[in-house]
Amino acid sequence: MKITIDYTNLDEDVKTINVVKAVYESLHKIKITFDDNAIKIVDFGPFLSKSNHPSISKYMDVNLFQNFKIVDGNLNWNDYDLIFPIWDLYNGEI
């Protein structure tokens, strides 16, 4: 069996959204600016506090949480230790 994908009919108006700026606000909130100039303040606190996984819950430590970078248009913690879908960030919900 061979699977093929036809890319010729894709919508050419589809645009990738990227994070261009991120500023720590308070506790677990980050003000994120996207390349279409949309700005969202995202509260990561509820997501982090619900997680029982130590690789995620460790970011409840505000000092560790503040140590994020923008890498290839994504908001990224500790070399992809923690990363979120751009669309979720753009919608302001984690």
C-alpha positions in Angstrom: 0.0 0.0 0.0 1.2 3.5 -0.8 -0.1 6.7 0.8 0.2 9.9 -1.1 -0.7 13.4 -0.1 -1.7 16.1 -2.6 -0.6 19.5 -1.5 -1.7 21.3 -4.7 -5.1 22.4 -3.3 -4.0 23.9 0.0 -5.3 27.3 1.0 -2.6 29.7 0.2 -4.0 32.3 2.7 -3.1 30.0 5.6 -0.5 31.7 7.7 1.6 30.3 10.5 1.4 32.2 13.8 4.5 32.8 15.8 5.4 34.2 19.2 7.6 37.3 18.7 7.7 38.6 22.3 6.9 37.2 25.7 7.1 39.1 29.0 6.6 37.6 32.5 3.7 39.4 34.2 3.1 37.8 37.6 3.0 34.4 39.3 2.4 32.1 36.2 1.1 34.7 33.8 3.0 35.7 30.6 2.0 38.5 28.2 2.6 37.0 24.7 2.8 39.0 21.5 2.3 37.2 18.2 3.5 38.1 14.7 0.1 39.4 13.7 0.3 41.9 16.6 -2.3 40.0 18.7 -1.5 40.2 22.4 -2.7 37.6 25.0 -2.0 37.3 28.7 -1.9 33.5 29.4 -2.3 32.1 32.9 -0.3 28.9 33.1 -1.1 28.5 36.8 -4.2 26.3 36.6 -2.5 23.9 34.1 0.7 23.6 36.2 -1.1 23.2 39.5 -3.3 20.3 38.2 -0.3 18.3 36.9 1.0 15.5 39.0 3.9 14.9 36.7 7.2 16.2 38.2 8.6 17.4 34.9 5.6 19.8 34.6 4.7 20.6 38.3 8.3 21.7 38.9 7.4 24.9 37.0 5.1 25.9 39.9 8.5 27.3 41.1 8.2 30.9 39.8 11.9 31.2 39.4 12.0 28.2 37.1 8.8 29.3 35.3 10.3 32.7 34.5 13.2 31.0 32.6 11.5 30.7 29.2 12.8 31.6 25.8 11.3 32.1 22.3 12.6 29.4 20.0 11.5 29.2 16.4 8.3 31.1 17.2 7.4 28.9 20.2 7.4 29.6 23.9 9.9 27.1 25.3 11.2 26.1 28.7 14.5 24.3 29.2 15.2 23.0 25.7 11.6 21.8 25.0 11.1 20.4 28.5 7.8 22.4 28.5 6.2 23.7 25.3 2.6 24.5 24.3 0.7 24.5 21.0 0.8 28.0 19.5 -3.0 27.9 18.9 -3.6 27.3 22.6 -1.4 30.3 23.5 -3.1 32.4 20.8 -6.5 31.5 22.2 -5.2 32.5 25.7 -6.1 29.1 27.2 -3.9 26.3 28.4 
